[in-house]
């Protein structure tokens, strides 16, 4: 039986801020895509995804490595990441690789930025100012996510139809907020890329 996890194990605001700064820094991958072609980006993201996945699996099966991993990173890890799951960074880079692989440049760039920027802003605003909860998320955080996603799609993809822009942003916001057993570092960019591809 699969245990439904709390997707958002509580961290204090300082630790959450550090996590999200690291999360936000992955935006550089989207910016690199303006400089390099798809083949180069696939190599870059494959190396990152493979490296993080290998390191995560290694520490899961090597007790000594896991011990030092916990000593260094434990304060920033959510409960599920400490014992039975891949880290958020591994999910992020695996998702970024598949996003670059599956979608065109603008859709991939927008999807990565939605993951790194919209999700970061939503988490920080929700943690600091969220008062009205829906499941594990706050209304304030979800509104922030929606607005940031609208801005990113408008600037990167430039859809002509405002209703398509709002529709895609709304669906991605729903996916981000939904209490489903899929890490949102995976679901956000892949769903974003799919929607942007279908509705362009």
Buried (B, 14 or more C-beta within 10 A) or exposed (E): EEEEBEBBEEBEEEBBBEBBEBBBEBBEBBEBBEEEEBEEBBEBBBEBBEEBBEBBEEBBEEEEEBEEBBEEBEEBBBEBBBEEBBBBBBBBBBBBBBBBBBBBBBBBBBBBBBBBBBBBBBBBBBBEEBEEEEEBBBBBBBBBBBBBBBBBBBEBBEBEEEEBBBBBBEBBBEBBBBEEEBBBBBBBBBBBBBBBBEBB
